[in-house]
Structures are given as C-alpha cells and as structure tokens.
Amino acid sequence: MREVYSADWVLPVDGAPIERGGVAVEDGRIVAVGPAADLAGRVDHVDEAVIVPGLVNAHTHLEYAVYAGFGDGLPFERWLALHMSRKRRLDWEDTLAVARLGAAESLASGVTTVADASFSGAAVIAADELGLRAIVHLEVFGQGTEEIDERFAVNRERVAHALSDRVRLGISPHAPYTASPALYRACLELGLPLATHLAESDAENEWLLDAGGPWAELAGLLLPPLGETGIRALAREGLLTDAIVAAHCVRVDAEEIALLARHDVAVAHCPRSNALLGCGIAPVAELRRAGVRVGLGTDSPASTPSFDMFDEMRAAIALARAGASRSAALSAREALRLATLGSAEALRLDDEVGSLTPGKRADLAIVSLAGSPYLPWEDPEVAVVFGGTPERVCRTIVDGVTRSRRGGSEWHELRLAAASARGRMLAQSRQSSG
C-alpha cells in the first residue's frame, strides 16, 4: 500500500523546501515528493514537524557506544591507551550488546545510514537486527598483510550471515601509524569500500615524520615512522583512490588537500570529536572548494558525547563560523546537506540515499519542532538544524519500515546489557582506585 508521510515542511535537500509537503512511499522506495494534497495514498500527517532525508553518519564506531567520558581531558596519546586497555576487558557478547545500543541510538536520532569502523564485526549484526543501513568496515592493523587472512577473514566469517543489500562489508586499515602501506595495498586489492583515519592531529604527523612528539611514549603500539605525513606516504605509494573515506583530515596543508582532491578521496568531517580531543578544526571550506567529497560523522562516544547528528551539524556550523570569523561561513542548509546527501556522496551511496528523491530508498526522519522557539516558522532548514534533537525525532524510517518511534520501544533490555558491559570496563579501575 502506498503511504504518504506529510508534515508542515518537507526538505528534499536536492530541491527547495516544500510547505505542507508529503513523501509518497511504496515497496520501500520513494515514489513521489510534493505538496501532500497532490499525492495519492494513505496519509500519515504530523503537525509542527519537518520531514528530512534519513541522516547519514559518515564515520562511527557503534561498538564504542558506552565509552562516553572515558579519559576526558587526557592528552590524545594517554586517552588512546586508556581506551585500548579497557576495550580488552569485553568479550564478544559484551561488544555485541554495546553495538546494538549504538545502532538503536543512531536510529532514535534520525540516522538511517552509518559508515562504521568495527574492531570485531559486531556492528554488522547490530545493524542487521535493528534495521539500520550500514557499511561496516572491519578494522585491520599491522606492518604486514597477515591480518587480511587472520583478523579480517575471521571477523567476516563470523558476521557473514548478517550481510545483505542493506548491511554491506568494507575494510579499514586503521591509520598510517598502525597500518603499513603494504596493508593498505592489500586492503584496496579486495575491492571493498575502505575507511581509514588520516591527519587527525599534530601529534600524529610528528610521529609519522620522525617518531617525535608526545606519541613517543606509545612507540610499542605504533608502526615505525614513514618519514612523511600519512597522506603524502599513501600518495607516493599510489594508494590514494576514490574507494577511500578518510576520517578527520584536520591537520592537512594545501598540497595534501590537492592530493585528496586529485585522487577523489572522500573526507568524513567529525567536528565535535576533533574539538573535544583538542585536535583542531578541519579546513572544510578549503576541502570543499578543492572538490573533495565531504560528509559529516559523529565518530563515537569515546570522543564525543553521542551519535547525535543534530549536535554534529551545529558544531560544524559553530566551528566553521568561529574559524573564519564570518557568520556566513557555513549555513544551516549546507550543514543539513553535509549530514545527508554530502555523506551519501562521500560513501558512494547517493544513488540510493541522502535526499528525498523519487526512486531512492524510503529512508527518512520526521522531526517535531512543537514547543521549540523556532515556531511559528521562519526558515524550516534553520529550525530543524538548530532546533532538532534526538528527543524531537518522531519517527525514523528505513526502506519504508518504521525502525524507531518516539514513545515506542525504549530498548530497555538492550540498554541494560550495554550498561553492564560498561560496568565491566570500569570495574578494574574502581578496584585500583579503592
């Protein structure tokens, strides 16, 4: 049966806002978008609300959903070591419980698609079970290529049953300081979507240049320096391609931006993570001017408070405007595009998601602005970007199926299991402090 979801405004992203608009859905696809009165089908209307494309989170770690606040304020190298040590205390069931919470919280906040970097593969099963669309990049590390046949193969086999057209597999050589050029090459040869972390901090670049800087105390966990930055090293080895989505790219110069653009490497901009870890502000305007595909990502609660893409949009705007000392540096419309179609383009999913376009997947979020200071309406894009919160998301729909509804399931048992896993991570710390 054809359903028509309608609201005060529909924001297609690839077209102008539609007042009293509707989105007609049939068999999991969008079949028409326009004034609701012109659309045939059973109408489901929400007053004082906006319909937007399902948000697309270009960089997550669902398996870190309960890591919030760990080591806040520590230098990056000590923060990283703390997280690595605590992660070792979790078993598979713990990790799966945490990943399920991450998928649930994403859906509850209007996110319909994620690109996840997964240490264990648990994110595949979590996304499959909860109805989230995902590319899950299984992480690999090391100087050689043996992890392709070991870690990657084992994790892929463990989650193969949960893969589908909606939940797809990728690979993630973690970063140039934990994965060698040989490992990057072996990953690219698999022909899978590839995610990695590049140029996140000054300390990273200092290590890669000559093993200097604050990361020297992590020497036992890192690969030997490359003698140049990660972007330059990968470019020299012919390893920058349009299959890569690079998270962060905070500390990049003009030459590196040109290299990313020339090789059509996409960037997942994570402003809250970069700011809260003290890494800096990514040069988003310069990346976009160079023609780099840029999407928006939350990273994870290990470094940011939540998977809240509304907060991420607001952070992107605030940091862009503060960095440029210019109020027009990034508009609400541009931020919404980054969080939807921009991210979809970065992930090469824009033929399927990212805008409310007939023929695309019926992935959408209905956001209520009732009781907010943004009513009566002046600009619906400004209202949803600055006034939107997970608590205001009435419904999140993936492939035409409602996967999260305000006032519906609170995933009580799922939250208890994830909290129990967090407790195990903290138990040893409490014993030590006692």
N, C-alpha and C positions, 0 to 999 in steps of 0.2 A: 504493500500500500504506500502511496506517495504521502509523505509528511511535509508540512510547511512549518518551519520554525520562524516565528516572527517576533519583532521587538520594535522599540521606538526607532532604533537605528540598526542598520547592517553595514559593517565596514569590510568591503571585499578585499581591501589592501591593493589589489591591482586595478581598482577603479574608484570612482568617487563614492563617498558615503551615501547611503540610501535611507531617507527618512521613511518611517513606517514600513520598513523593508521586511523581506522574507527570503528564506533559503529553502527551496524545494529539494527533497531528498528521496531517492528511490533505489533500492538494491545496493545500498552502501555508497552511492555516488551522488554528487550534486547534479541536479538536472536543470535547475533554473534559479536565477537570483534576480530580484527586482522588487518593486512595490508589492507588498503582501496581497493587496486587493486584486492583483493581476495574476496571482499564482493559484493553480488548481491543486487541491489536496486537502487533507485533514489538517487544520490549523492548530498549532500549539503556540500561543502567544504569551510573552512575558512583558508586563508593563515596566516602564522606567528602566529599561535594560538595553544592552548593546550585544549584537552577535558579531563575533570576530572569528577569523580562522583559528583553528586549534594552534596553540603556541608551540613553537619548535625550538627545543633546547639543544643547541649545537655542541654542548660539552657538559657531560655529567659523569658522576661516579655514584650510581644508585646504591652500591654496596657500602657507601660511607654515610648513609642517611642518619646514623645515630652518633656520628663523631663530633657533633656540634660543641664548640667551646674548648675542645682539647688543645691545650698548649697556647691559648690565646695570648698574643703579645710576645711570644718567643721569637728569636731570630729564625729565619726560614730553615736553616740547617738543623737547629735543635728541634723545631716544630716537626720537620720531616722525620727525624729519627724517632721522636715520640710516637708518631702515628704508625710507623713501621713496627715498632715493638709491640704496640697494643693490638695491631691487626693480627699478629701471630697467635693471640690468645683465643681466636674464634675458630670454630670448626665449620664444616660445610653447612650444617643446619642453621647455625648462628648467622652465617653470611647470607644464606637464602632468606632468613627472616628479615634481615636488615634491608636487603634488596627489594623485598616485597613492600616494605614500608616506603622506600624511595619511589617505587612505581606508583603506589597509592597516593602519596603526597604530590607527585607530579600531576596525576590526573585531577586531583582535587583542586589544583591551582590553575586548571585550564590548559595544561600541557598535554598534547596528544602525540607528540613525536619527540624522541630523545636520541642523541648520539652518545652512547655510553662507553667509557673506558673501564673495562671489567677485569679485575685481578683473577677471579675464579670462574667466571661464566654464569654466576648466579643471576645476574641481571637478565640473561636470556629467559630463564624460567619465570622470573618475576614479571617481566613484560608480557610474556605469553599468557600467564594465568590471569593477570589483571586487565588485559585488553589494551595495553599501551603499544603504540607503534615505535619501533626501535631499530637502530643499527647498533649492535653491541660489538665493540672492538676488544677482542681478547688480548690482554697485555703480554708482552714478551720482553725479556731483559738479557743482557749479556754481551760478551766480546765475540763469541762465535755464533753459529746458527743452530746449535743443537736444540734450543728451546722451541724451534718450529716443530721438531719431531717429538718433543717431550711435553713441555707445558701446553703449547697451543694445541697439539693433537689430542692430548688427554682431555683438556677442557672442552674442545669442540665435540669430542665423542660423548662426553658427559651430558651435553645440552642439545645434542643433535635432534632429539625428538621434539624439542620445543621451537625449532626454527620453522619459519613459514614466510609467506609473502609479506606479512606484517612485521615479523621479527627476523631481521637479517643479520648475517655474520660479517664482522670486519676483524681487523687485526690492528694492534697498537704497539709498535716498538716505542717504549715509554718516552725516551728523550735521548738526545745525543750524549748525555753524560751517563746513561745507563744502558744504551743500546748502540752497538758499533755500526759503522757504515755497512759492513757485511751483513749484519742482521736486518738493517733497513732494506737492503737489496733483496734478501731472501723473502722478506715480507711482501715487497712490491711484486715479486715474481708469482705470488699466489693469486694475483688479480682481484683481491678483495678491497673494499673501502679501507682506507688507512687513516688512523688518527694518531697524533703524537703531540708532545709538549715542546714548544720552541721559544727560546728567548724570553723566559718568564721573569728573570731578574738579573741585576748586575752581577750578583754572586755566581750565577750560572755561567755567565760569559767569562768572568775572571777565572773560574776553574777550567773551562774549556781552552782558554788561551795558554795558561802556563801553570795550572794547579795552584794558583794563588788565591787569595781572598779567604773569606770565612768558611768556605766549604772544605778547607784543608783538613778539618777535624773529621770529615766524612770520607776521607780518602779510601778507607776499606770497603765502602759501599758503592764507590763510583768507578767508572772506567778511566783509564789514563786520558789526559787532556789531548785534544785534537790539534792544538796549535792555532786554532781559529774558532770563530763562533760556529754554532751548530748549523745555521742557515748556510754560511759560506762553505762549510765542510760538506754538507749534503749536496750543494750545488756543484762543487768541484768533482764529486763522485758521480754526478749525473743522476741524483736520487730525488730531485725535486720534481714532482709531477702533479697533474690535476686530480690524481686519486687521493691526495693528502689533504686532511683538515688539520691545521696546526692550532692548538690551543694557546692563547695568550699573546705572543709576539709583542711584548711590552717594550723590551729593550732592543729595538731594531733601528738601524740607520737608513739613510736614503738608498744606499746601494743594496741593502738587504730587502727593503720594500720593493725595489725594482726586480730583484731576483724572484721574490714571491709572485709578483705580477707576471713576469715573463714566463714562468713555468706554471701559471694558473693554480697555485697553491691557495686553498681557502683558509680563512682565519676565523676561529671561534673566539670572540671577544668576551672576556669574563671580568667586567669592571669591579664588582664587589670583591671577588677573590684577590685580584691584583692590588686593590686599595687596602684591604684589611691585612694582607700579608706584607704590606709595605714595599711591594714590588714596583709600583708606579702606575702610570696611566698610559695605556696603549695609544699609539697615534692613529686612531680610527679614521679621522678625516684624511690623513695622508694615504692610508691604505686604500680607502675608497676612491680617492682621486686617481690613484695609480691603476685602478681597475681590479683590485683584489676583491674576490667574493668574501664578504664579511657577514657572519651571523652572530647571534648572541647566545651565550651559555652561562649557566649558573655555577659551573664547577660543582662542588659538593659542600655539604655542611661541615666537612673537615676544615674548610677555609672560609665559608660564608654561612650566614645563619639558616639558609633554607634553599629549597628548589623554587622559590617564588620568582617567576619571570617578570611580574609587575615591578617588584623591587629592583630587579636587574635592569629593566628599562629606565626606571627613574635614576638609578645610579649611572647608567650610561649617559643620560642627559646631563645630570649634575656635573659629572667629571669632565665631559666634553665642554660644557659651558665655562666651568671654572678654569680648565686648562687653557682655553682660548680667550678668556675674559670677554666673552661675547654671548649674549643671550640667544642668538640665532644659530649657535654652533651645531646643535642637534635638536630637531623639533620632535614633538610627540609623534607626528606622522612618521618621521624617519625611524624613530625608536621602535614603533609598532611594526614597521616593515622589517627591521633587523630581527625582531623576535618571531617573525612568521616567514614571509617569503625570502628574506635575506638568509635566514638559517637554512631554509629548504634549498636555496640555490647553493649554499656552501656545501650541503650534503648531497647534491645532485638528486634531490627528491622533488624539485619544483614542478615537475610534470604531474605530480600526484598530490602534493600538499602545499600549504603555505599561503594560499589565497582562496577566497570563496568564488570559484570559477566553475561553471558547468563542465562536467566531465571529470573533475578531480574527485578524490576521496571525500566522503562526507565527514570530515574532521572539523569540528567547530566547538566554540565555547560561548556560553550565554552568561553575560556578566551584568548583574544588577547594580545600578547606581542609586537605588532607593535609599533615602535618608542621608545621602552624601552631600557635600557642599557644592557638587557640580550640577545640581538640578535647581531650577529649570536649565535646559540645555543651552550652551553657547556653541561649543565645539565638541562633538562626540568623541573624536580621537584624543583630544586633550583630557576629556573626562575619564575615558577608560584607562589611559596610560597613567595619569596621576591619581585617579580615584580607585582603580582596580586593586583588589586583594584576593587571595585565595578564598577568604570568607564570603566574598561577593560573587564568586562563581556559582551560578545556579545549576549549571549542567555542563558536563564535558562529554562530547560525542565523538566516537571513533568508528569510522566505517558505517555511520548511520546508527550505531548502537550506543545508548547512554551507558557510559562507564563510571561516571561519578555524578551524584546528585546531591545538592545541598539539602540537609535534613534527612538524607537516606542513611545508608550504612556508614558507620564510623570506623569499620575495620577494627573492632575492639580487640579481638584475639591477635590480630596481626600486630597491633601496636604493643601489646603485652610481650609478645615474643621478641620483638625488636628491642624493647626496653631491657628485657632480661639479658640479651646479648651485650648491650651497652654496660650493664652491671658487671658482667664478667670481664669486660675490658678494663674496668676501673678497680676491680677487686684487689688486684696485686698492689696498685698504687695506694689504696687505703690501708692495706696491711703494712706497706713500707712506712707510710706516714705515721701509723699507730705505733 
